[in-house]
Amino acid sequence: QFKNDKYEYVTFNRSGRKFDFVNDFKSIFCQTGFYPYMPWADEFYKINGSVQKIWAFLTDVRTGMLVAVIDPVSGKPREYALPDGRSLAMEFETSLPSERTRLKNFMDTIPMGYYVLAYNHMFHHIPDFGEPLWKCFDSIGGNNIRNIQYGQPYIVFGKKDTSLVAQNETIGTSQIDEIQLTDSIKTKWVQGFIESEVIGPASRWDSLHWRSKAYEGIQTDSIRLAVIGIKANGDTATLLSGIPPETKDLFIRNDVDANIYPYLKLKAYMRDDSLHTPPQMERWQVIYEGVPETALDPSIHYYFYKDPLQEGDNVKFCTAIHNIGDYDMDSLLISYWVLDKNKNSHLIEYKKHRQHPVGDIIRDTVSFNTKDYAGLNSLWIEANPIDTLTGVYDQLEQYHFNNIGEIYFNVAEDKTNPLLDVTFDGVRILNNDIVSAKPEILIQLNDENKFLALDDTTLFKVYIQSPNEYNPKRIFFEENGQKNLIFTPASLPENSCKIQYNATFPEDGIYKLLVNAKDRSRNKSGEIEYKINFEVINRSTITEVLNWPNPFSTATHFVFTLT
């Protein structure tokens, strides 16, 4: 029951089914000397390899002693406010009598059993300390303190007590020495907590039941229980606290609203200042009414049209969604989206379906066009997604991991250029040919793609450049209420469209027709636009009269241009 719980300064021995406060070993390392014989950055102390203090006296004070006080339970150093900021060691300018007195008073206030690390920063003036201050160092194991000379680097580490037993000292021979001290401490916590796994979700909370006992029957410990509510968005609040072990069974139906807090956690706070042994949890349980559970179930039904697809073809996907729980669900919200090759998300569908009672199976189908989805994509489906208005799941469920699925599919990109064909009165003319002053110009575009119909006039741009004009003029499909170009869209599967332009050219001379065309995939009909010059002659003439054969004996043919 306690396997997956969270523990803070408490451990659980599963084989022995016993709880203990944490015993933790912390390494202590200190290094010092005299600047400039030692780089300033080489003066520091560390706990578990992490620097706690580096250098010292960043104010106008320059030499003296540093003292760090470490909690024997947590292994954490005390923090102090210094003029230059927060520090994990106190600084004393021991060349001054007032500072030596301040150091003695400080060491007198250190609680018995706490660990103390003291080391010099530059000149320490230990010979000037005097007997009262030396005795303070005796209490932490600094038995050689009276023999230290002015120029000797010095480090001492020990637990404050009155035994005067030497603990750990490091002494340099001269001020050019860089000295180090290494030690470790074993912490023993006196308090901690156990936090349960998340309980729920629930549609209604009923009751709480828990049992604990003293460690090996010795009643020196204490325990209190708290109930923490968790909203659907993850926000937490302590709803009940300080529940004593005598309150073994508690109805919480009126104290915890499942509509606000569909999830709970239990938290047991433990303490034993005497024997450092936590109370022993036997069990904790919460009785509640559950919530529905649905899941994607492709074993019942699954369909995907085909892979790969041609760009422009439609994806067709269907799968089953099965209510496998013990509770009915309301109208089921289902969401689909596509993650394209560039990892951009495109919402395909987001809508509610019918109600979803216990055992019900919804076979949901989605279809969408693959235009602009060339490459490798993935289609995502999510049943009961997050409501975009509330920011939480549309309906409470026991689990959500089985509500979401991903299907990869490839789309072959449409890269083939469409074919453009232009005729004047049904004839494909040559450059500079003479045409009628009122020709029927037919512009046809054919594309091999059988899915992306050529049904949009924006695929075309038509221009006419008249004689003596330097810039071509755009001919719009409709302008000022008058239709200039008649568009006939493609009707699949024959992907061919046409534009009929019944033009009138009143001025004689050389005209130019320009046509830009592209398909729905933005493939152009050619690297350059279609351009052709043609001549218009409005007066009636017969020109370019030729006969053949020439010479002839009995018959000949005449060829001429008639306008």
Secondary structure, DSSP 4 states (H G I P E B T S, - for coil): --TT-EEESEEEETTTTEEEEPEEEEEEEEEE--TTTS-GGG-EEEETTEEEEES---SS--SEEEEEEE-TTT-PBP-EEETTEEESSEEE-TTSHHHHHHHHHHHHTSPTT-EEEEEEES---GGGS-HHHHHHHHTTT-TTGGG--TT--EEEEEE--SS----EEEE-SSTT--EEEEEEEEEE-SEEEEEPPPB---SEEEEEEEEEE-GGG----EEEEEEEEE-TTS-EEEEEEEE-TT--EEE-TTT--TTT--EEEEEEEEE-TTT----EEEEEEEEEE----EEE-TTT-EEE--SSEETTSEEEEEEEEEE-SSS-B-SPEEEEEEE-TT--EEEEEEEE-S-B-TT-EEEEEEEEE-TT--EEEEEEEEES-B-TTTSSBSS--S--GGGEEEEEEEEE---PPPEEEEEETTB-PPTTEEE-SS-EEEEEEE-S-SSS----GGGEEEEEE-TT-SS-EEE-SEETTEE-SEEE--BTTB-EEEEEEE----S-EEEEEEEEEB-TT--BSSSS-EEEEEEE--S--EEEEEEESSS-SS--EEEEEE-
